[in-house]
């Protein structure tokens, strides 16, 4: 099966399933009462050396059409599920492990954890406490779950992979995850999806897969925070992939920063002040509009997972690595844009945005490579209105923000 065919089949079946669920709510076949249904709005398609993967993301009350993004990585177990791009872990045959074979395997509501230190995970990922059943082989290192040569396809719903490498903790929450061997035939995939994504499976209650019936409050935040952690901790994830997730789920940034509206990637034309004819506009990742109408400016990079630290040098000469300085330079350019009245007027006319003494926020790094003390030392050289925030901190800001 070709990768593009895999994407088409998955997207078509998921759109049909979401539409069927929304219709059932309208007809009263699914009773919501004071709760609400949260639908996905994004599918991440991944190709590895042996498998095709589709993972559902997003949390919205409206059954919108699904966006899709693509990513490639090398190994299913050691990179995608384990979340660490470490050599030789896939071949660690001496490690205790769970092996999965067969076709149309259905796994629901369990954790996969090798570490014997669950407290270390809870401290970083408070959303994991809802899982109390799963698989926890002791000893060894590396991924918990592997796929045998006989493996054909599997569907994971409401599962979590708790991963540890040395003193670094990561958690991958899978709302709904599909993994198939590349040699799987199209009819096999279609048949498996029809069995998995069926609203009435004969139990008398709706079969909600990747769609959550939620009473709101902190549980809703924890679900979205878990998905966001999946995204930004993926090895070698692209900025555009993270940006697409945040664009589709603006409640995360709105809640974390306490703002009224998020404006995603607005192309703002230069009217004055730019001597470079090739730069016709600026396109900040996000404008954060407050209730008074004025905006802060936010740009994102990645977790820079290939670097042990986003800073370099000792205490006296602590400074950021190049990718951070690049982000800071972009933010400075955006601030400069708004310093010219002609540009400010153009932004106001096109998007209704105004900027006055804005915060310039750069999201980059994670708890793994952005220790607070080192980031604070490297920030001594920055203007007071520039803030460097790592992704784990952004996620925590979202989880613990005032209602």
QUIWO-V23731 format. One record per residue. N is the residue number from 0. RES is the residue in three letters. PHI is phi in whole degrees, 0 to 359 (none if undefined). NEAR is the number of other ideal C-beta (glycine too) atoms within 8 Angstrom. Layout:
# QUIWO-V23731
n = [N	N]
res = [RES	RES]
phi = [PHI	PHI]
near = [NEAR	NEAR]
This chain:
# QUIWO-V23731
n = [0	1	2	3	4	5	6	7	8	9	10	11	12	13	14	15	16	17	18	19	20	21	22	23	24	25	26	27	28	29	30	31	32	33	34	35	36	37	38	39	40	41	42	43	44	45	46	47	48	49	50	51	52	53	54	55	56	57	58	59	60	61	62	63	64	65	66	67	68	69	70	71	72	73	74	75	76	77	78	79	80	81	82	83	84	85	86	87	88	89	90	91	92	93	94	95	96	97	98	99	100	101	102	103	104	105	106	107	108	109	110	111	112	113	114	115	116	117	118	119	120	121	122	123	124	125	126	127	128	129	130	131	132	133	134	135	136	137	138	139	140	141	142	143	144	145	146	147	148	149	150	151	152	153	154	155	156	157	158	159	160	161	162	163	164	165	166	167	168	169	170	171	172	173	174	175	176	177	178	179	180	181	182	183	184	185	186	187	188	189	190	191	192	193	194	195	196	197	198	199	200	201	202	203	204	205	206	207	208	209	210	211	212	213	214	215	216	217	218	219	220	221	222	223	224	225	226	227	228	229	230	231	232	233	234	235	236	237	238	239	240	241	242	243	244	245	246	247	248	249	250	251	252	253	254	255	256	257	258	259	260	261	262	263	264	265	266	267	268	269	270	271	272	273	274	275	276	277	278	279	280	281	282	283	284	285	286	287	288	289	290	291	292	293	294	295	296	297	298	299	300	301	302	303	304	305	306	307	308	309	310	311	312	313	314	315	316	317	318	319	320	321	322	323	324	325	326	327	328	329	330	331	332	333	334	335	336	337	338	339	340	341	342	343	344	345	346	347	348	349	350	351	352	353	354	355	356	357	358	359	360	361	362	363	364	365	366	367	368	369	370	371	372	373	374	375	376	377	378	379	380	381	382	383	384	385	386	387	388	389	390	391	392	393	394	395	396	397	398	399	400	401	402]
res = [UNK	UNK	UNK	UNK	UNK	UNK	UNK	UNK	UNK	UNK	UNK	UNK	UNK	UNK	UNK	UNK	UNK	UNK	UNK	UNK	UNK	UNK	UNK	UNK	UNK	UNK	UNK	UNK	UNK	UNK	UNK	UNK	UNK	UNK	UNK	UNK	UNK	UNK	UNK	UNK	UNK	UNK	UNK	UNK	UNK	UNK	UNK	UNK	UNK	UNK	UNK	UNK	UNK	UNK	UNK	UNK	UNK	UNK	UNK	UNK	UNK	UNK	UNK	UNK	UNK	UNK	UNK	UNK	UNK	UNK	UNK	UNK	UNK	UNK	UNK	UNK	UNK	UNK	UNK	UNK	UNK	UNK	UNK	UNK	UNK	UNK	UNK	UNK	UNK	UNK	UNK	UNK	UNK	UNK	UNK	UNK	UNK	UNK	UNK	UNK	UNK	UNK	UNK	UNK	UNK	UNK	UNK	UNK	UNK	UNK	UNK	UNK	UNK	UNK	UNK	UNK	UNK	UNK	UNK	UNK	UNK	UNK	UNK	UNK	UNK	UNK	UNK	UNK	UNK	UNK	UNK	UNK	UNK	UNK	UNK	UNK	UNK	UNK	UNK	UNK	UNK	UNK	UNK	UNK	UNK	UNK	UNK	UNK	UNK	UNK	UNK	UNK	UNK	UNK	UNK	UNK	UNK	UNK	UNK	UNK	UNK	UNK	UNK	UNK	UNK	UNK	UNK	UNK	UNK	UNK	UNK	UNK	UNK	UNK	UNK	UNK	UNK	UNK	UNK	UNK	UNK	UNK	UNK	UNK	UNK	UNK	UNK	UNK	UNK	UNK	UNK	UNK	UNK	UNK	UNK	UNK	UNK	UNK	UNK	UNK	UNK	UNK	UNK	UNK	UNK	UNK	UNK	UNK	UNK	UNK	UNK	UNK	UNK	UNK	UNK	UNK	UNK	UNK	UNK	UNK	UNK	UNK	UNK	UNK	UNK	UNK	UNK	UNK	UNK	UNK	UNK	UNK	UNK	UNK	UNK	UNK	UNK	UNK	UNK	UNK	UNK	UNK	UNK	UNK	UNK	UNK	UNK	UNK	UNK	UNK	UNK	UNK	UNK	UNK	UNK	UNK	UNK	UNK	UNK	UNK	UNK	UNK	UNK	UNK	UNK	UNK	UNK	UNK	UNK	UNK	UNK	UNK	UNK	UNK	UNK	UNK	UNK	UNK	UNK	UNK	UNK	UNK	UNK	UNK	UNK	UNK	UNK	UNK	UNK	UNK	UNK	UNK	UNK	UNK	UNK	UNK	UNK	UNK	UNK	UNK	UNK	UNK	UNK	UNK	UNK	UNK	UNK	UNK	UNK	UNK	UNK	UNK	UNK	UNK	UNK	UNK	UNK	UNK	UNK	UNK	UNK	UNK	UNK	UNK	UNK	UNK	UNK	UNK	UNK	UNK	UNK	UNK	UNK	UNK	UNK	UNK	UNK	UNK	UNK	UNK	UNK	UNK	UNK	UNK	UNK	UNK	UNK	UNK	UNK	UNK	UNK	UNK	UNK	UNK	UNK	UNK	UNK	UNK	UNK	UNK	UNK	UNK	UNK	UNK	UNK	UNK	UNK	UNK	UNK	UNK	UNK	UNK	UNK	UNK	UNK	UNK	UNK	UNK	UNK	UNK	UNK	UNK	UNK	UNK	UNK	UNK	UNK	UNK	UNK	UNK	UNK	UNK	UNK	UNK	UNK	UNK	UNK	UNK	UNK	UNK	UNK	UNK	UNK]
phi = [none	280	299	292	293	304	297	296	295	297	299	298	290	291	299	295	292	296	298	298	293	298	295	297	293	298	276	82	281	242	266	262	54	271	267	214	269	249	261	287	222	207	242	262	257	231	249	247	298	243	226	252	230	230	233	269	228	102	204	220	283	264	284	280	294	274	278	218	222	240	213	238	217	270	240	291	285	281	244	291	277	279	71	232	271	246	296	75	290	296	261	281	293	280	284	300	200	260	244	243	230	83	234	54	289	245	236	225	68	234	252	238	216	266	293	262	238	298	298	297	286	300	299	272	234	296	283	274	292	283	264	232	224	171	239	219	297	261	82	75	224	97	299	274	250	234	242	282	294	274	293	240	197	207	234	252	232	52	246	220	253	258	242	221	228	56	253	254	249	219	226	245	270	250	298	207	226	242	233	226	287	301	281	300	280	303	300	295	295	301	295	296	293	296	284	279	260	236	289	250	258	87	270	94	235	296	271	267	245	72	239	252	268	228	275	86	69	289	299	299	295	296	297	290	297	296	295	296	299	308	292	284	266	292	304	59	296	273	301	296	291	297	299	295	299	293	294	281	228	293	300	295	290	301	288	299	261	63	246	271	209	246	250	265	45	282	282	256	286	286	246	200	88	242	278	267	293	280	257	279	204	250	225	296	298	213	257	254	271	276	296	276	93	272	244	265	238	233	237	239	247	244	285	51	293	277	248	287	208	271	237	212	87	280	305	291	241	299	210	276	285	300	297	288	298	298	295	296	296	297	298	297	293	295	296	298	305	283	284	262	305	296	291	301	293	298	294	294	292	276	235	68	256	228	231	213	47	285	285	248	249	245	258	199	78	212	302	291	225	229	299	304	297	292	295	297	295	291	280	301	275	274	296	300	270	262	239	252	234	274	292	297	295	301	296	294	301	291	297	259	295	298	301]
near = [12	5	9	6	9	14	13	8	12	14	11	8	12	14	10	9	11	13	9	9	16	10	8	11	11	6	6	6	6	9	4	9	4	4	9	9	14	12	15	16	12	15	16	14	15	13	11	14	6	7	12	14	15	13	13	12	15	12	13	11	6	5	7	7	4	12	9	10	11	9	12	6	12	6	10	13	13	13	14	13	13	14	12	12	9	8	3	6	13	10	5	10	4	4	11	7	11	9	8	11	8	8	7	12	9	8	9	8	7	11	13	15	12	16	11	5	7	9	6	10	15	10	6	9	10	7	13	14	6	6	10	3	6	9	10	10	11	7	5	11	7	12	13	13	13	10	13	8	4	6	11	10	15	12	14	11	14	7	14	14	15	15	16	13	9	4	4	8	13	12	15	12	13	13	15	13	13	13	11	15	10	8	5	12	7	9	6	11	15	10	9	13	12	9	7	10	9	8	9	6	6	4	5	3	4	9	9	9	10	9	11	10	9	11	7	7	7	6	9	12	11	12	15	13	13	15	14	14	16	13	13	13	13	12	10	8	13	8	8	7	13	13	12	11	14	14	9	12	15	10	8	12	13	12	10	11	11	7	12	6	7	12	10	10	9	12	7	14	9	12	8	8	9	7	2	5	4	4	8	6	8	10	8	13	9	14	13	14	12	10	5	4	7	10	12	13	16	14	14	13	13	11	13	12	13	5	8	3	10	14	14	7	7	5	5	5	6	12	8	11	11	6	10	16	9	9	12	13	8	10	14	9	9	13	13	9	13	11	7	11	6	9	16	11	9	11	14	10	5	9	9	5	11	9	11	5	3	12	8	15	14	16	11	17	14	12	7	8	12	15	7	6	6	11	14	8	10	13	9	7	5	8	5	4	9	13	8	14	11	15	14	10	9	11	13	8	11	14	12	5	9	3	3]
